[in-house]
Amino acid sequence: MVVGLVSAFFGNLGVVVVLVWLASGALVFHRPTESALARHLLRLRYPTPQERAKLEPVWREVTARAGVEGRNYELWVEDSDGLNAVAAAGHIVGVTRFAMHQLPNGELAAVMAHELGHHVGGHAWSSLLGYWYALPGRIAWRLLRAVTEFLFRVSRVFSCFGVLFFGLFVGGLALATISSLYGLPLLLLAMPYALAAVGRRSELRADQHAAALGFAPMLAAVLEKLHQQEQQQVAAVTAANGGAPVTEAPVSKLLSSHPDYYTRLHHLQPYLQPTR
């Protein structure tokens, strides 16, 4: 919708602008573009021979259990001291230096099986494609939010009359979009929450994929370590805030791309139960 509105300024060439924009999504499946995104957007690099000797046996075990060809994917490394991994585009699996050196092979395999789950489930390329196509909407949403916040701050200067005027202005704008554009611009406000919900669902699916391959106990151990890191970060922020606890707003939870620790652990329970 945003691209369509912008293309209106190009007159007869507007259709060409839209078609070019739609065709640009094919770059997601272009290997050189994948490598460029990995380097410049995700800050990944190719592993050294020593790192490859560490990663490839673990990766072969994961792909053998999944019944897929491991050579169809590329292993990358992120120079980070955090516990993390990423599945990007259609063929990239990246792990942090911390995960590679600090996790036992079983837990590292669980992490890589999770990322393979994103690839097998189509989450990696679809999320990148969704991010690319949603980029105009994200920009428009940020501009709309910035303008709204600016107008609200200005209205507060004029006390209750300013706030009342602000409310009438926003209400009139919403009514205008509903009557003239069928309310489509209002969808921009819901888009970030919808994308975050899809992301949380894909994370649970990738967890399920790793658990079905037999990595549920190791994945639970990794999630526990991630939870401990988050708790340490919260404690550090609380200490910096003079001991006052920092509560997370409900809206920020809705915008989170990953489910919380307890939700992910709950969905792993069927795979953690002892077999009889």
C-alpha positions as CSV (number, residue, x, y, z in Angstrom):
1,M,0.0,0.0,0.0
2,V,2.8,2.4,0.9
3,V,4.7,1.6,-2.3
4,G,1.5,2.1,-4.2
5,L,0.9,5.6,-2.7
6,V,4.5,6.5,-3.5
7,S,4.3,5.2,-7.1
8,A,1.4,7.6,-7.6
9,F,3.9,10.4,-7.8
10,F,5.5,8.8,-10.8
11,G,2.5,9.1,-13.0
12,N,2.4,6.5,-15.8
13,L,5.6,5.0,-14.5
14,G,4.0,4.1,-11.2
15,V,3.1,0.6,-12.4
16,V,6.8,0.0,-13.3
17,V,7.8,1.2,-9.8
18,V,5.5,-1.3,-8.2
19,L,6.6,-4.2,-10.5
20,V,10.3,-3.4,-9.8
21,W,9.6,-3.4,-6.1
22,L,7.9,-6.8,-6.2
23,A,10.6,-8.3,-8.4
24,S,13.3,-7.1,-6.0
25,G,12.2,-9.8,-3.5
26,A,13.9,-12.4,-5.8
27,L,17.2,-11.1,-4.5
28,V,16.5,-13.1,-1.3
29,F,17.3,-16.3,-3.3
30,H,20.5,-14.8,-4.9
31,R,23.6,-16.4,-3.2
32,P,25.9,-13.3,-3.6
33,T,23.2,-11.1,-2.1
34,E,22.9,-13.6,0.8
35,S,26.6,-13.3,1.4
36,A,26.5,-9.5,1.3
37,L,23.6,-9.5,3.8
38,A,25.5,-11.8,6.1
39,R,28.5,-9.6,6.1
40,H,27.1,-6.2,6.3
41,L,23.7,-6.6,7.9
42,L,24.3,-9.5,10.3
43,R,28.0,-8.9,10.9
44,L,28.9,-12.5,10.1
45,R,32.2,-13.8,8.7
46,Y,33.5,-17.1,7.3
47,P,34.9,-19.5,10.0
48,T,38.6,-20.0,10.2
49,P,40.0,-23.5,9.5
50,Q,40.1,-24.2,13.3
51,E,36.5,-23.0,13.7
52,R,35.4,-25.0,10.7
53,A,36.9,-28.1,12.2
54,K,34.9,-27.5,15.4
55,L,31.6,-26.7,13.6
56,E,31.4,-29.1,10.7
57,P,31.3,-32.4,12.6
58,V,28.5,-31.0,14.8
59,W,26.7,-29.8,11.7
60,R,27.0,-33.1,10.0
61,E,25.4,-34.9,12.9
62,V,22.5,-32.4,12.9
63,T,21.9,-32.7,9.2
64,A,22.3,-36.5,9.2
65,R,19.5,-36.7,11.9
66,A,17.3,-34.4,9.9
67,G,18.0,-36.3,6.6
68,V,19.1,-33.2,4.7
69,E,22.2,-32.4,2.7
70,G,24.4,-30.2,4.9
71,R,26.5,-28.9,2.1
72,N,23.5,-27.0,0.8
73,Y,24.0,-24.6,3.7
74,E,26.9,-22.3,4.7
75,L,28.3,-22.0,8.2
76,W,29.2,-18.5,9.4
77,V,30.5,-17.0,12.7
78,E,29.6,-13.8,14.5
79,D,32.3,-12.3,16.7
80,S,30.2,-11.9,19.7
81,D,30.5,-12.8,23.4
82,G,26.7,-13.5,23.6
83,L,24.9,-16.8,23.3
84,N,23.1,-16.6,20.0
85,A,22.7,-18.0,16.5
86,V,20.9,-17.1,13.3
87,A,19.4,-18.6,10.2
88,A,19.5,-16.1,7.4
89,A,18.1,-16.1,3.8
90,G,18.0,-19.5,2.4
91,H,21.4,-21.1,3.1
92,I,23.1,-19.4,6.0
93,V,23.6,-20.7,9.5
94,G,25.6,-18.5,11.8
95,V,26.7,-19.0,15.4
96,T,28.4,-16.6,17.8
97,R,32.0,-17.2,18.9
98,F,30.7,-17.6,22.4
99,A,28.3,-20.4,21.4
100,M,31.0,-22.2,19.4
101,H,33.6,-22.2,22.2
102,Q,31.6,-22.3,25.4
103,L,28.8,-24.7,24.6
104,P,29.3,-28.5,24.7
105,N,28.9,-30.2,21.4
106,G,25.5,-31.5,22.3
107,E,24.2,-28.0,23.2
108,L,25.8,-26.5,20.1
109,A,24.1,-29.2,18.0
110,A,20.8,-28.2,19.6
111,V,21.3,-24.6,18.7
112,M,22.2,-25.5,15.1
113,A,19.3,-27.9,14.9
114,H,17.0,-25.0,15.9
115,E,18.5,-22.8,13.1
116,L,18.1,-25.7,10.7
117,G,14.4,-25.8,11.7
118,H,14.1,-22.2,10.5
119,H,15.4,-23.3,7.1
120,V,13.4,-26.4,6.8
121,G,10.3,-24.6,7.9
122,G,10.9,-21.8,5.4
123,H,11.1,-19.3,8.2
124,A,14.6,-17.9,7.2
125,W,13.8,-16.8,3.7
126,S,10.2,-15.9,4.4
127,S,11.2,-13.7,7.3
128,L,13.8,-11.9,5.2
129,L,11.3,-11.5,2.4
130,G,8.7,-10.3,4.9
131,Y,11.2,-7.8,6.4
132,W,12.1,-6.5,2.9
133,Y,8.5,-6.1,1.7
134,A,7.5,-4.6,5.1
135,L,10.3,-2.0,5.1
136,P,8.2,0.8,3.5
137,G,5.5,0.1,6.1
138,R,8.0,0.1,8.9
139,I,9.4,3.5,7.7
140,A,5.9,4.9,7.4
141,W,4.9,3.6,10.8
142,R,7.9,5.2,12.4
143,L,7.2,8.5,10.7
144,L,3.6,8.3,11.8
145,R,4.6,7.6,15.3
146,A,7.1,10.4,15.4
147,V,4.6,12.9,14.1
148,T,2.0,11.7,16.5
149,E,4.4,12.0,19.5
150,F,5.5,15.5,18.4
151,L,1.9,16.7,18.1
152,F,1.1,15.2,21.5
153,R,4.0,17.0,23.1
154,V,3.0,20.2,21.5
155,S,-0.6,19.7,22.6
156,R,0.5,19.2,26.3
157,V,1.9,22.7,26.3
158,F,-1.6,24.0,25.9
159,S,-2.9,21.9,28.8
160,C,-6.2,20.1,28.6
161,F,-7.4,22.1,25.6
162,G,-4.4,21.0,23.6
163,V,-4.9,17.4,24.6
164,L,-8.5,17.7,23.5
165,F,-7.5,19.2,20.2
166,F,-5.0,16.4,19.7
167,G,-7.6,13.8,20.4
168,L,-10.0,15.4,17.9
169,F,-7.2,15.6,15.3
170,V,-6.3,11.9,15.7
171,G,-9.9,10.9,15.7
172,G,-10.6,13.0,12.6
173,L,-7.6,11.5,10.8
174,A,-8.7,7.9,11.7
175,L,-12.3,8.7,10.5
176,A,-10.9,10.2,7.2
177,T,-8.8,7.1,6.5
178,I,-11.8,4.8,7.2
179,S,-14.1,6.8,5.0
180,S,-11.7,7.5,2.1
181,L,-9.1,4.7,2.1
182,Y,-11.2,2.0,3.9
183,G,-9.0,2.4,7.0
184,L,-6.0,0.8,5.3
185,P,-3.4,3.2,6.7
186,L,-4.5,2.2,10.2
187,L,-3.1,-1.3,9.4
188,L,0.4,0.2,9.7
189,L,-0.2,0.5,13.4
190,A,-0.9,-3.2,13.7
191,M,1.8,-4.4,11.3
192,P,4.8,-4.5,13.8
193,Y,2.7,-6.6,16.3
194,A,1.6,-9.0,13.6
195,L,5.2,-9.6,12.4
196,A,6.4,-10.1,15.9
197,A,3.6,-12.7,16.5
198,V,4.7,-14.6,13.4
199,G,8.3,-14.5,14.6
200,R,7.4,-15.9,18.0
201,R,5.5,-18.7,16.3
202,S,8.4,-19.6,14.0
203,E,10.7,-19.8,17.1
204,L,8.5,-22.3,18.7
205,R,8.3,-24.3,15.5
206,A,12.1,-24.3,15.2
207,D,12.4,-25.5,18.9
208,Q,10.0,-28.3,18.0
209,H,12.2,-29.3,15.0
210,A,15.3,-29.5,17.2
211,A,13.4,-31.4,19.9
212,A,12.0,-33.9,17.4
213,L,15.6,-34.7,16.3
214,G,16.5,-35.7,19.9
215,F,18.0,-32.4,21.1
216,A,15.3,-31.4,23.6
217,P,17.3,-31.8,26.8
218,M,20.3,-30.0,25.3
219,L,18.0,-27.2,23.9
220,A,16.4,-26.8,27.4
221,A,19.9,-26.4,28.8
222,V,20.7,-23.7,26.3
223,L,17.4,-21.9,27.0
224,E,18.3,-22.0,30.7
225,K,21.7,-20.3,30.0
226,L,19.9,-17.7,27.9
227,H,17.5,-17.1,30.7
228,Q,20.3,-16.6,33.2
229,Q,22.0,-14.1,30.9
230,E,18.8,-12.2,30.6
231,Q,18.4,-12.2,34.4
232,Q,21.9,-10.9,34.8
233,Q,21.2,-8.1,32.4
234,V,18.0,-7.2,34.3
235,A,19.9,-7.2,37.6
236,A,22.6,-4.9,36.1
237,V,19.9,-2.5,34.8
238,T,18.2,-2.6,38.2
239,A,21.5,-1.8,40.0
240,A,22.2,1.1,37.6
241,N,18.6,2.4,38.3
242,G,19.4,2.7,42.0
243,G,17.8,-0.7,42.9
244,A,14.4,0.2,41.5
245,P,13.0,-2.8,39.6
246,V,12.5,-2.2,35.9
247,T,9.2,-3.6,34.6
248,E,8.7,-4.5,31.0
249,A,5.7,-2.9,29.4
250,P,3.0,-5.2,28.0
251,V,3.4,-3.5,24.6
252,S,7.1,-4.4,24.5
253,K,6.2,-8.0,25.1
254,L,3.9,-7.9,22.1
255,L,6.7,-6.5,20.0
256,S,9.2,-9.2,21.0
257,S,10.3,-11.5,18.2
258,H,11.0,-14.4,20.6
259,P,8.8,-16.1,23.2
260,D,9.8,-15.8,26.8
261,Y,11.8,-18.6,28.5
262,Y,8.8,-20.2,30.3
263,T,6.7,-20.4,27.1
264,R,9.5,-22.1,25.2
265,L,10.2,-24.5,28.0
266,H,6.5,-25.3,28.3
267,H,6.4,-26.3,24.6
268,L,9.4,-28.5,25.1
269,Q,7.9,-30.5,27.9
270,P,6.3,-33.3,25.7
271,Y,9.9,-34.0,24.4
272,L,11.4,-34.0,27.8
273,Q,9.1,-36.5,29.4
274,P,10.8,-39.9,29.9
275,T,9.6,-42.6,27.5
276,R,7.9,-45.7,28.9
